[in-house]
Amino acid sequence: MTNDSIMESLDGNVYDNLPHADNEMNDWSYTMRRQMQEICPGIYLGPYACAAKNKLEALKASGITHLICIRHVMESNIIKPNFPHDFSYMVLDVADNFEQNIIQFLPKTREFIDNALQSQGKVVIHGNAGISRSAAIVIGYVMEKFGLTYKDAFQYVQSKRFCVNPNNHFIHQLSEYEVIYRARLSGKVTASDPGQSKRKYEELDHDLDDYH
């Protein structure tokens, strides 16, 4: 099953074709980290500053309809939905530390993002700085949407927002997420040793649950 927008991978799953990515960001400057960048068509990644109280008109001008607001529970009085009557929000309490399970949020954030795009909307994913937590969510989405490894998804996202830098714990989880999402999408285990692959998948899923 192949056309201009989707393709079938060697694992039997169907993925969208990855949009074009710039190999270099020669025009990146430090101040750009305070802005949001479009990672894929209709999907933006940025800091809280791009969704602050003075950004209503800018968000509307960009066609934004949905926002994923990511913050630590201790940041809830600072980082919060500012325009609940104007946009659809998903709010996630996520800590940027070595105890946080980031994988648990990927299924529902993918559903939220895909629903936004299917309704002809656009979505912003932001944390405080748009560097670690929100970047990890976007990288996980790109991995599963386009059938990529963590490394390839990271490089793609970084080509759009150069300052992305998930913490090492998130990197470890996302690096192992490829096995999990491929198994879940296929509904079966595809490898030369199905029993071994199934055990590895179950062990990884269990280990990632323990991160919470």
Residue pairs with C-beta under 8 A, 6 or more apart in sequence:
1 8
1 14
2 8
4 17
5 16
5 17
6 14
6 15
6 16
6 17
7 14
7 15
7 16
7 17
8 14
8 15
9 15
9 147
11 147
11 182
11 186
11 190
12 186
12 190
13 147
13 182
13 185
13 186
15 145
15 146
15 147
16 145
16 146
17 146
18 142
18 146
18 148
18 156
19 40
19 41
21 155
21 156
21 159
21 160
22 159
22 160
23 159
24 159
25 159
25 162
28 162
32 161
32 162
32 163
33 47
33 129
33 130
33 131
33 161
33 163
34 47
34 49
34 50
35 46
35 49
35 50
36 44
36 45
36 46
36 47
36 50
36 62
36 124
36 126
36 130
37 44
37 45
37 46
37 160
37 161
38 44
38 160
39 45
39 138
39 142
39 156
39 157
39 160
39 161
40 142
40 145
42 116
42 117
42 121
42 122
42 123
43 113
43 117
43 122
43 123
43 125
43 138
43 141
44 50
44 62
44 64
44 122
44 123
44 124
44 125
45 124
45 125
45 126
45 130
45 134
45 135
45 138
45 157
45 160
45 161
45 164
46 124
46 125
46 126
46 130
46 134
46 161
47 126
47 127
47 128
47 129
47 130
47 131
48 71
48 78
48 79
48 126
48 127
48 128
48 129
48 130
49 55
50 58
50 59
50 124
50 126
50 130
51 59
51 67
51 69
51 82
51 124
51 126
52 82
53 82
55 82
56 82
56 83
56 86
59 67
59 83
59 86
59 87
59 124
60 86
62 122
63 121
63 122
64 87
64 121
64 122
64 123
64 124
65 87
65 88
65 116
65 119
65 121
65 122
65 123
66 87
66 88
66 89
66 90
66 112
66 113
66 115
66 116
66 121
66 122
66 123
66 124
67 81
67 87
67 88
67 89
67 90
67 123
67 124
67 125
67 126
68 89
68 90
68 91
68 92
68 109
68 112
68 113
68 123
68 124
68 125
68 126
68 134
68 137
69 79
69 80
69 81
69 89
69 90
69 91
69 92
69 126
70 79
70 92
70 94
70 125
70 126
70 127
70 133
70 134
70 137
71 78
71 79
71 80
71 91
71 92
71 93
71 94
71 127
71 128
72 93
72 94
72 95
72 96
73 93
73 95
75 128
76 93
79 127
79 128
80 91
81 87
81 89
81 91
88 116
88 121
90 108
90 109
90 112
92 105
92 109
92 137
94 100
94 102
94 105
94 127
94 133
96 127
96 132
96 133
96 167
97 167
97 169
98 167
98 168
98 169
99 169
99 211
100 169
100 170
100 211
100 212
101 173
101 208
101 209
101 211
101 212
102 133
102 136
102 137
102 140
102 170
102 173
102 174
103 140
103 173
103 174
103 177
103 180
103 208
103 211
104 208
104 209
104 212
105 137
106 137
106 140
106 141
106 144
106 177
106 181
109 125
109 137
109 140
109 141
110 140
110 141
110 144
110 145
112 123
113 123
113 125
113 141
116 122
116 123
117 123
125 134
125 137
125 138
126 134
127 133
127 134
127 135
130 161
130 163
130 164
131 163
131 164
131 165
131 166
132 164
132 165
132 166
132 167
132 170
133 166
133 170
135 157
135 161
135 164
135 165
135 166
136 166
136 170
136 174
138 157
138 164
139 150
139 153
139 154
139 157
139 164
139 166
139 174
140 153
140 174
140 177
142 148
142 153
142 156
142 157
143 149
143 150
143 153
143 174
143 177
143 178
143 181
144 177
144 181
144 185
146 153
146 156
147 182
148 156
148 178
149 175
149 178
150 171
150 174
150 175
150 177
150 178
151 175
153 174
154 164
154 166
154 174
157 164
158 164
166 174
169 211
173 208
173 211
176 204
176 207
176 208
177 208
179 197
179 200
179 201
179 204
180 201
180 204
180 205
180 208
182 190
183 189
183 197
183 201
189 197
189 198
189 201
190 197
191 197
